[in-house]
């Protein structure tokens, strides 16, 4: 998966929206406007320290140590912190696989991530290692489209969290292409269509959330000519998703994106040391009160 540089996006619900998406009612005196900040990372690939061990040189494009400082600065009481996987592989992090809690997992726990979704590389080391990794992660681990040899889900497909009175439902999926990447490790598992699973979850949790977020370790486009293996198909089919964080790039629906044209200025808001490893979304949300 490719991680593209992130933008600082300000999201305002109820403004102009893409064609085909319903607009929210205009704000009135009976509505309370709140701001939800979503910090999302992906494809950290063993970058615990800002160092490339293969090249034996500094690499300040993003690491856990840098993210810890950045997240501490930008986190608020109304912040959701999520990661879309590919965490324990690469940059010599493989050396720690199977040897207790992985340093990258320890970092996730210390920083205090709310949600972690498995990436395709988490399946490289076999299902036992993955189960141990999931057990060690203190965040809500989500992957709604992988079932083990007994037909049991590998992890939950969604979680519902609350921040400042805002109920946030988060759905997590991994690319179904993992069956091509790791066919031996997944030989006894079943990997299902992420769109089908997302639809089932949305139907099951109606009325339980205010904001619906997807964290998908998938690209924007389909792979191996397989429908629904890219988030574009899921977005087109699931109009209720407000915000989606794939491993490539954040995607938004039913919202107005402000100031995305000034790329360089937005990048400067985060500082050069981690601009390609963190995405920030400030979402204004209106609660409608019924008398």
Secondary structure, 3 states (H helix, E strand, C coil): CCCCCCCEEEEECCCCCCCCCCCCCCCCCCEEEEEEEEEEECCCCCCCCCEECCCCEECCCCCHHHHHHHHHHHCCCCEEEEECCCCCCCCCHHHHCCCCCCHHHHHHHHHCCCEEECCHHHHCCCHHHHHHHHHHCCCEEECCCEECCCCCECCECEEEEEECCEEEEEEEEECCCHHHHCCCCCCCCEECCHHHHHHHHHHHCCCCCCEEEEEEECCCCCCCCCCCCCHHHHHHHCCCCCEEEECCCEEECCCEEECCCCHHHHHHCCCHHHCCCCEEEEEEEEEECCC
